[in-house]
């Protein structure tokens, strides 16, 4: 009996049909093509990595429900989706001065590998940091302990959550259970296909084709950027703010590829993300968004409910009232017409201790113990 025939025979003994065998093989091949690990898939599907391994080894009895569940989980990690959504800023205040409790019981990291700095910001007196994860503290009881994760901090936190077999939903639930008060939450929609044309959207704002409850918008363009050692000439990226930056909700739409060029010298044509649409929420608005996320576990529903509540882009029709103008076709696609579902994506960056070790080296400290960030 050949190896292939033997595998088929074993599948039949286990009660699997040849269709099940084909589905498993196709599923494993697609997961590999997407560059998704079993651990990442497990977190997205809400199961253990061992379960994914057993499923792909043919040790789980397949049902249509299981197939749909894992197919949907894998498609959420599809790198070719023209749109993806990530959390890009999280700031939470906890009503406690017990920094160790926040680090070890909520973040589930080791407190003794955090770097302590005797200064802070946002009027906090000091802070603890691991890479781009910041935890601020103050002797003022009213201030409590503040967690801040900017863009890189969110990506770093995702690598920790992945190792902990937790998702953003799990973390946010734990934070609220601990009495965490949402101070800021940014939902970022990455446009890999250039669906959003920001200069065009700006022109629509100028022509009053942005139908919005907001009373203001601002557009920025910084001229041209020329590198002295290059022949290429790039126009600086366009940024469009809709709503007041002082309000509890506003939108920022900008050309991410230009930002990556300026920051990291990435050629415009090589940038994976062309544009970014950020929903920036503060205080009560951030809390209601988190509550919606935890209620429905549907990031697309949460994000586009917010967008549709505040604005839409239309095409002017002279004979009709503005409220009756037809929604612009590109905008309709962006908000969900005729495209696939949009899920909350994680993009964890590999954990490194480079910044921590560099700091320790500068301080003249000898490291002679385990520096993994996770509790043993």
ZATORPA-44544 format. One record per residue (C-alpha): residue in one letter; x, y, z. Coordinates in steps of 0.001 Angstrom, whole numbers. Layout:
BEGIN
A_X_Y_Z
...
REM end
This chain:
BEGIN
X_0_0_0
X_1392_3405_-1008
X_1691_6257_1475
X_-1247_8046_-203
X_-3389_4911_-87
X_-2441_4387_3556
X_-3507_7932_4490
X_-6814_7417_2666
X_-7359_4105_4466
X_-6680_5705_7866
X_-9102_8533_7107
X_-11795_6016_6255
X_-11150_4165_9525
X_-11600_7433_11394
X_-14923_8036_9651
X_-13646_10684_7230
X_-14788_10801_3629
X_-12467_11524_731
X_-14159_14930_537
X_-13042_15577_4109
X_-9498_14556_3198
X_-9534_16926_237
X_-10919_19741_2400
X_-8171_19267_5005
X_-5432_19211_2362
X_-6835_22311_652
X_-7222_24058_3999
X_-3616_23334_5048
X_-2325_24464_1656
X_-4247_27731_1838
X_-3092_28393_5422
X_503_27905_4269
X_-7_30196_1274
X_-1397_32899_3549
X_1636_32568_5826
X_-615_31896_8824
X_700_29784_11701
X_-1420_27234_13565
X_-1141_29483_16622
X_-2479_32531_14759
X_-5346_30488_13347
X_-6140_29087_16791
X_-6397_32568_18304
X_-8631_33753_15460
X_-10902_30682_15740
X_-10990_30748_19548
X_-9490_27269_20033
X_-6165_25832_21172
X_-3233_25285_18833
X_-3428_21577_19670
X_-6987_21503_18320
X_-5856_23026_15012
X_-3064_20451_14827
X_-5518_17622_15464
X_-7917_19009_12862
X_-5204_19199_10216
X_-4021_15685_11139
X_-7484_14271_10564
X_-8186_13558_14220
X_-11265_15789_14485
X_-14599_14662_13070
X_-15469_17316_10511
X_-18912_18847_10321
X_-20138_21636_8065
X_-20185_23921_11105
X_-16503_23228_11820
X_-15565_23737_8165
X_-17372_27083_8031
X_-15884_28205_11353
X_-12290_27515_10316
X_-12735_28746_6759
X_-14057_32056_8081
X_-11246_32281_10651
X_-8628_31697_7952
X_-10175_34207_5555
X_-9927_36871_8249
X_-6163_36402_7955
X_-6149_36510_4148
X_-3268_38845_3217
X_-4818_39595_-186
X_-7979_41191_1196
X_-8040_44742_-242
X_-9105_46104_3148
X_-8116_45132_6641
X_-8856_46552_10082
X_-6502_46841_13049
X_-6511_48463_16466
X_-3938_51237_16219
X_-4166_53083_19537
X_-5360_51946_22949
X_-5278_54036_26117
X_-6940_52754_29287
X_-6906_54138_32840
X_-7207_51637_35668
X_-8521_52781_39087
X_-5551_51394_40996
X_-2012_52393_41889
X_-931_48761_41901
X_1180_48818_38735
X_2336_45230_39240
X_-1275_44042_39238
X_-1951_45823_35926
X_1181_44389_34314
X_932_40823_35585
X_-2828_40230_35862
X_-4213_42313_32980
X_-1351_42502_30492
X_-127_39113_31777
X_3517_40136_31435
X_6371_39881_33884
X_6761_43008_35963
X_10458_42406_36646
X_11427_42748_32968
X_9737_46135_32621
X_12075_49134_32569
X_11288_51783_35181
X_11744_55461_34302
X_11377_58152_36976
X_9510_60537_34686
X_6165_60393_32961
X_3818_62249_30653
X_137_63255_30702
X_1034_64639_34177
X_1948_61155_35462
X_5055_61015_37657
X_6773_57879_36318
X_6318_54975_33956
X_7284_51396_33186
X_8032_50327_29639
X_8740_47185_27660
X_9505_48037_24052
X_6497_50133_23022
X_4159_49067_25835
X_3883_51932_28339
X_2349_51785_31823
X_2237_55115_33685
X_1690_55664_37389
X_1215_58552_39797
X_971_59139_43560
X_-2349_60842_42795
X_-5051_58219_43447
X_-7418_59939_41021
X_-5038_59274_38162
X_-4614_55574_38889
X_-2516_53614_36378
X_-2546_54378_32657
X_-1808_51919_29846
X_-833_53404_26491
X_-326_51448_23277
X_360_53470_20161
X_677_51842_16738
X_3859_49886_17405
X_2685_49160_20926
X_-500_47574_19572
X_1498_45400_17176
X_3821_44371_20019
X_884_43638_22307
X_-602_41426_19616
X_2501_39235_19700
X_2026_38843_23461
X_-1691_38110_23084
X_-874_35503_20454
X_1556_33774_22815
X_-1041_33959_25602
X_-3764_32468_23352
X_-5820_35627_23871
X_-7445_37970_21375
X_-8102_41706_21547
X_-11650_40828_22572
X_-10331_38808_25539
X_-7963_41580_26567
X_-10573_44351_26339
X_-13030_42254_28337
X_-10393_41676_31045
X_-9644_45417_31093
X_-13300_46386_31576
X_-13804_43725_34259
X_-10890_45311_36133
X_-12663_48676_36029
X_-10613_50058_33158
X_-11806_53395_31792
X_-11380_53822_28049
X_-9552_57047_27260
X_-8801_56453_23581
X_-9358_53814_20913
X_-8339_54082_17257
X_-9765_51686_14689
X_-7655_51806_11520
X_-8843_50509_8142
X_-5916_49785_5837
X_-6554_50167_2111
X_-4080_47960_214
X_-5693_48468_-3189
X_-5980_52257_-3326
X_-9766_52220_-3089
X_-9751_55580_-1337
X_-8590_58542_-3423
X_-7853_61165_-791
X_-7389_64169_-3134
X_-10718_63206_-4731
X_-12397_62936_-1315
X_-10977_66347_-417
X_-12469_67821_-3588
X_-15799_66268_-2687
X_-15612_68011_686
X_-14960_71288_-1126
X_-17954_70661_-3386
X_-20138_69816_-360
X_-20467_66216_-1514
X_-19498_64982_1922
X_-22814_64678_3718
X_-21883_64766_7378
X_-23000_65803_10832
X_-19520_67274_11262
X_-19208_70967_10559
X_-15565_71054_9635
X_-12836_69325_7682
X_-9153_70064_7174
X_-6867_69002_4375
X_-3065_69048_4491
X_-491_68704_1767
X_3128_69601_2332
X_4364_70255_-1187
X_7050_68022_-2690
X_9735_65887_-1150
X_12956_65630_-3162
X_15875_63436_-2137
X_19198_64961_-3223
X_20615_61563_-4127
X_17596_60439_-6142
X_16111_61179_-9515
X_12641_60445_-8200
X_10350_63201_-7074
X_7409_62302_-4847
X_4541_64549_-3901
X_4029_64590_-131
X_1091_62611_1117
X_-2386_64047_1476
X_-4188_63970_4823
X_-7868_64713_5339
X_-9378_65286_8781
X_-13157_65180_9056
X_-14545_66522_12315
X_-12905_68554_15062
X_-9687_67141_16512
X_-10948_68275_19917
X_-14139_66217_19765
X_-14583_62689_21087
X_-14861_61277_17578
X_-13263_62349_14317
X_-11782_60704_11225
X_-8307_60918_9749
X_-7734_59683_6189
X_-4198_59766_4842
X_-1841_58302_2265
X_9_55672_4272
X_2444_54827_1462
X_3911_58345_1579
X_4226_58142_5349
X_6186_54873_5040
X_8429_56483_2438
X_9250_59402_4713
X_9705_57293_7856
X_11424_54192_6509
X_12531_55095_2968
X_10155_52462_1574
X_9556_53123_-2140
X_5980_54213_-2801
X_5354_51343_-5194
X_6527_48769_-2612
X_4254_49933_200
X_1704_47266_1149
X_-747_49807_2542
X_-1749_52607_168
X_-4173_54563_2345
X_-5460_54457_5894
X_-8824_55495_7331
X_-8622_56032_11086
X_-11613_56281_13418
X_-10293_58130_16460
X_-12428_57796_19572
X_-11987_59280_23026
X_-13553_58771_26440
X_-17262_57886_26263
X_-17168_57254_22501
X_-14252_54878_22959
X_-16119_53040_25706
X_-19254_52572_23603
X_-17157_51273_20695
X_-15469_48707_22963
X_-18817_47669_24369
X_-20127_47170_20833
X_-17042_45145_19890
X_-17470_42901_22921
X_-21198_42485_22329
X_-21058_41480_18669
X_-17426_40444_18028
X_-17896_42100_14651
X_-15355_44854_14061
X_-16812_45745_10658
X_-20220_46332_12208
X_-18732_48560_14918
X_-16493_50586_12596
X_-18907_51184_9744
X_-21829_51889_12048
X_-19729_54753_13394
X_-18698_55961_9928
X_-22223_55755_8479
X_-23648_57557_11494
X_-21417_60557_10878
X_-20771_60821_7146
X_-20991_59562_3575
X_-19634_60728_238
X_-22153_61284_-2543
X_-22293_62466_-6156
X_-24016_65811_-6650
X_-27415_65749_-8362
X_-28528_69287_-9098
X_-32261_68582_-9180
X_-32291_66784_-5824
X_-31779_67662_-2183
X_-28367_66761_-736
X_-29888_64061_1453
X_-31171_62335_-1701
X_-27871_62353_-3619
X_-26694_58886_-4562
X_-23753_57491_-2604
X_-20497_57624_-4541
X_-19664_54221_-6068
X_-16117_53962_-4646
X_-17355_55008_-1231
X_-20170_52456_-1415
X_-17610_49729_-2040
X_-15457_50957_834
X_-18334_50851_3316
X_-19366_47371_2278
X_-21255_47148_-1024
X_-20181_44136_-3108
X_-17030_43334_-1165
X_-16056_40619_1300
X_-16491_40851_5021
X_-13949_42909_6934
X_-12681_41499_10222
X_-10374_42717_12966
X_-6889_41685_11873
X_-3806_41201_14005
X_-310_41921_12736
X_1936_40826_15595
X_5581_41797_15331
X_8147_39243_16550
X_9116_39899_20149
X_12630_41239_20605
X_14490_42552_23610
X_16739_44826_21559
X_15563_48098_23089
X_15492_46612_26573
X_18969_45108_26297
X_20389_48323_24858
X_18985_50245_27814
X_20345_47701_30294
X_23739_47879_28616
X_23820_51661_28952
X_22995_51331_32629
X_25874_48905_33177
X_23543_46162_34451
X_24561_42528_34018
X_21709_40331_32861
X_21946_36836_34290
X_18330_35670_34460
X_15475_34694_32212
X_14176_37761_30364
X_11066_36324_28753
X_8219_38820_29271
X_5724_36169_30347
X_5148_34935_33912
X_6559_31489_34542
REM end
